[in-house]
Amino acid sequence: MVVVIGAGVHKATHTLVAVDEVGKVLGQGVFPARREGHLRALGWARRAFKDRELVWALEDCRHLTGLLERDLLGAGQRVVRVSPKLMGTARRAGRERGKSDPIDATAVARAAQAHPDLPVARHDEASRELKLLVDRREDLVTERTRMINRLRWHLHELDPDLAPSAGSLDRAVVVTGLRERLLTLSGLVAQIAVEVLDDIGVRNAQVRDLDRRIAAAVEQAAPVLLEVPGCGPLTAAKIVGETAGIERFRSEAAYAMFTRTAPIPVWSGQTAGRVRLNRAGNRQLNCALHRIAITQVRLGGPARDYYDKKRAAGKTSTEAYRSLRRHLARTIYNTLNHNGQAAAAAPLPAAA
């Protein structure tokens, strides 16, 4: 006898609804979104359903459910992640009218029942730390880009010839030289430009420090990914962080679906055999695979041969890259799943 407990999560409170095997509501409760509230919720579930197996279904919004997920996993509970799309479908299929926290929690629980192959949450500190580091670096790079754009407007107002070449303001020698030239100028605009340039220098130092930390963490967590041609430390860190444990995927096809590289068949009339672009899944992973694909095609080798073969068969460049990303998803899955025993250096399987 399994009881699925769905959670409607918010910053202040979590609404929990328990349903049985047929989706009937057995009980519900509202608990603070704090560690003590999570312990109270766990005690409530154990007392109310002490003779049944508990499965906790959490909507996949990590910033709201991260602490609850870690507390439940620390208590030895089984936790699955339900995508918001599945929850919305289950809510629209329900008989309850309107939208409320109990309705959302019930929809999450019923969606977990209807899809028994949902990703299972698990403790993986290495992938979590890499994701935090990569996200922090991306935030800093975004802030630096905004500062660089603002600086270029100030430089254009002072003297268009002061503007450095594109993509050069991440180098210390360029920042230092530009700062010395700006100090020779007078006026408020020049003063503000120097302050913005100093902020850019601070961001550069922070990004370089994060690059070193990420490279060291990848060397420890997934060194086999660095053996894949075109996969550098930042791309490897993105893959490990977004995958969050390759063991939670039952097959390489499931992982391909998660990475948005598995095409969707089109079955309508005379269109059998055609496929449609898959727009579901993790866009970050898809982007990481695309970077690897572009690099491998540029470097040559089996990936370039496969790309040229697709182009010769009448595929567009975009379609050829989609096919290559699908093969790369298989390579990454085998590389991570076999702990380095797979042939990580081969960008494509033998059949390709």
Order of alpha helices (4+ residues) and beta strands (2+ residues): beta-beta-beta-alpha-beta-alpha-beta-alpha-alpha-alpha-alpha-alpha-alpha-alpha-beta-beta-alpha-alpha-alpha
